[in-house]
């Protein structure tokens, strides 16, 4: 009998994830993350076999193998969309380029990872894909080249997490600069979604990513009314030098979650952090060669 029996003997069919040419470490992670009472895991050898299976049966989640390229997996996703329009796919690959990542976003891949793959980050993404609501309208590219990308993203945490992973894959930067820029981007994006968009999934933030020869820039604009520096007593960036944790008490009084370090952290990880006059638009700049930074 397929499915599971509940206390009242009604059958609840299990969801199914299809894993293509699975890596043992990925298989072990999935067995830990996905509840076996709710999920069945099916394996197949390659993309061609996967497409044949998907033509006969719908899968709730598909995870590609690392041995194929992003380009091959995007082509598989295009073919799947013709018969299963809302299939969730997480793409794993040996390597990627910014153009590959743009193609993945265009085709609405749920997420993408290239080596070295963080199993913790992949596990978090699998949980989101397995448990999250409708997702495929969360990120939309307005225009894109590998060096200049404009997109909009829905104001919810899961969308921010997905976009953060896309950003890491898209950034063809030295590892140190990539890590700094990615963390700064994440903090500013979460601030925009929380304080500008109020976690309202009907609101969107605008993001522009620009990659130049000696710098990378990222602009984030939220849908809020903006703020001034004097209106941020709950943020660490407003603490006086003689009281570096003053914002803790302010956040407690205002019943805000622990935190408040986002802007301060971002400012310390990039070379330039500028807000517009209104306070709802921020520009991050990271120089890749300080000899070419403005004096």
Buried (B, 14 or more C-beta within 10 A) or exposed (E): EEEEEEEEEEEEEBBBBBBBBBBEEBBEBBEEBBEEEEBBBEBBEBBEBBBEBBEEEEBBBBBBBBEBBBBBBBBBBEBBBEEBEEBBBBBBBEEBBBBBBBBBBBBBBBBBBBEEBEBEBBBBBBEBBBEBEEBEEBBBBEEBEBEEBBBBBBBBEBBBBBBBBBBBBBBEBEEEBBBBBBBBBBBBBBBBBBBBBEEEBEBBBBBBBBBEEEBBBBBBBBBBEBBEEEEBBBBBBBBEEEEEEBBBEBBEEEEBEEBBBBBBBBBEBBBBBEBEEEBBBBBBBBBBEEEEBEE
